[in-house]
C-alpha cells in the first residue's frame, strides 16, 4: 500500500509517519514536506515549497497512491493552510485517480471543537475553529462530488497528549476519553482509517481512543 502524508515534521504528523513506517501493510510512504526528513527504506520525501501548487513532477510521484493522511493545520485559522491547502491537494489528486479501481482514502486531521457553521457567533478562538471547521466540511463535500474515486474521513480529536511521560496517566484519567487522546492512539486510528476506511465519515474523540487503543493492544 502506498500512503501520502503531510505535516510529517509536526507533533502529530511525526507520530503518524513513524507508525506508517512500522506498519507491514504499508510498503511505501510519500511525505510532502518543505524540508528533508530522515531517510528510511520505505520513505520518499517530496519537497514541496508551496502547498498551493502541484506540478506534474510532484503528481508523477503521487500516482498509484491508495490513501493520504493530512496532518497540516494551525490553531489560529489560516485561510491558506487550513482551508486552501487540503482542497488544492484534493483537486490535484483527483486528476490522477480517474482510472483507480477503488476509492482513494483521505484522512483529515480536524479537531473536537471546530465549527462548520460559518455564520455562528463564537466567543472562544472563533477564527481557528470556524476555518478548520470549513476545511472539514469542504473535504466531506469533496467526497460527494467525487464519490466514485474518493472517500473522506474526518478525525476530530480533543486534547492530544504525549504517549508517555511524567503525569500522562494521571492527565488522561482526569479528563477521560471524551476530552483527551494519546498521540499514539490517534495515529494508530488514523492509519487504520487510511488502510481500511471507516463506517462513519466523521470520527469523534471517544471512538478514536477506542479504535487506537484496540489496535495498539493487538500489536503489543
N, C-alpha and C positions, 0 to 999 in steps of 0.2 A: 504494500500500500504506500502511496506517495502523498505526503501531507505538507501543506503550506502553512507556515507560521508567520505571524507578525508580532512585534513587541517582544522579541526573544531576549533582549538585554534588560528588560524590566523586571520588577519584583515578581509578578505572577507569570509573565511570559517565560522567564528563565526556568521556572519550575516545570512549565509545560514542555519546554524544549528538552530538559533533562529526562523527563519521563517518556517522551516520544522516542528519544534515542535508545532508551532501555526497553521499549515495547517490542516484542517479537513480531507483532502483527504489522508493524511499520518498517519498511525496508529503505525508505528514502524520505528525508526531511529537507524541504526548501525553506530557508529562513530569509524573509525580506527584511533587510536591515540597512541602516545608514552607515554601519561600521562592521568590520570583520568580527567574526565570532570564533571561539576556539575550535580548532579542527577536530573532526570526527569522521569516521569512515562512512556514516550514514548521512552526514550533513553537507548540504551545498548552501553557501551563503550568497545570496544575490544582493549586491549593493544597489540600493535604490535611494538616491539622494532626495527625490521628490515623489512622495506617495500620491501625488495628483496626476502622475503621468506614467503609463506603462508602455514603453517602446517595444517593438517587435522582438528585440533581443532578449528582453525580460520574459515576454509571453512565451517565447520558444522554450524557455526553461521551465515554465509552469505547465506546459502541455502534458497530459496524461495524469494530472493530479486528481486525487479522489476526494480530498477534503481540505478545509482551511480552518485554523483556529486563530481568530482575530483578537489580539490582546492589547491593541493600541487604544489609549484613551487618556483623557485628562479629568481633573476634578473641577476645574473652573469653567468647563464648557467651551471648548474651542470649536468654532463652526467648521474650520478646515479639518482638524484632526478627528473630532468625534463624529461629524456628520458626513463631510465630503469624502474623506479618505476611504472608509469602508464601501461607500456606494460607488466610488470610482473603481475600486478593485473589482467589485461585483460586475459592473458593466464591462470591464475589460475581460474578465474571466469568462463571462457567458459567451463571448465571441468564439472561444476555443472549446466550448463544451457541447456544441450542437450535434456532434457525432457520438457523444457519450451514450453508453448502453444503460447507465444507471445515474440517478441524480447525484450531483455534487453536494457534499455535506458542508455547510458553512456554520461554524460555531462562533457566536459573537459574545464577547465578554461585556456584559452590561452591569447593572447594579440594582440592589434591592430597593433603592429609594428614588429611582428615576421616575420621570413623569412624562407620559405620552401625550397628554392633553396640553397643547402649546398655548392655550388661552387661559389656563388655570392660574390663579394667583398663588404664588408660593412665597413663604417668608424665610425659608432656610435654603441656602445655596440654590436659588431659582435657576440661574443660567446653566450651571453644570447639570442639574437634574433634568431640566427640560431638553437641553441639547442631546444629552446621552439618551434620553427617552425617545427623542426624534430619530436618532440613529437606530435604536431598537425597532421602532415601528417601521422605519424605512426598509430595514432588512427583512422584516416579515412580509411587507408588501411586495418586496422584490421577488420573493418566492411565488406569490400569487401570479405575478406577471411572467414567470419563467418556470412554472411548476414541473414541466417535463424534464428539466435538466438541473434543477436547483432546489435544495431543502435548507431552510434557515432554522437554527436553534439558538435561543437567547438564554444564556446563563446569567442569573441575577443574584449573585452572592451578596451577603451583608458584609460584616467586618471580616476581612481575610487575615487570619493570624498565622504567624510562623509555625512550621510543623513541629518544632521543638524549641525548647529554651526555658529559662527560668520563669516560672509563673504561668506558662502557657496552658497547663492543665487546669489551673485554677480559673484563669480568664475564660477558657472555653466553658467550664462548668457554670460560671456565674451568668454568662449571657445566653448560654444554651444554643441549640442547633437552629433556632429561629433567627438569631441575630449574629451568628458567627460561623465561620468555617475555616478549617486549617488549609493552608495553601496546597499541601499535597493532596488533600481530599478534593479540592476544587479542580486541580489539574487532572487528576485521575478521571473525574466525572466528565470534564470537557473532552478529554481524549476519547473516552468511551462513546460519547455522542458523535464525535468525528468519524469513528470507525463504524458504529452500529446504528447511529441515529437515535431517536427517542420518540416515545409515543406523544408526549407533549412538546409543543413548539417552544413555549416559554417555561423555564425551569427555575423555580424559586429556591431560596437558600436551604430550607429543610430537605427537600428532595435531593439537592446537590450533595448535602452532607451524607445522607443515607446511601446514595449511589457511590460516592467517593470512598466512604469507609468500607463498604462491602467489597469493592474492587481491590482496595489495598490489603484487606484481610485475606483475600483469595491468593494474593501474590506473595504473602509472607512465607 
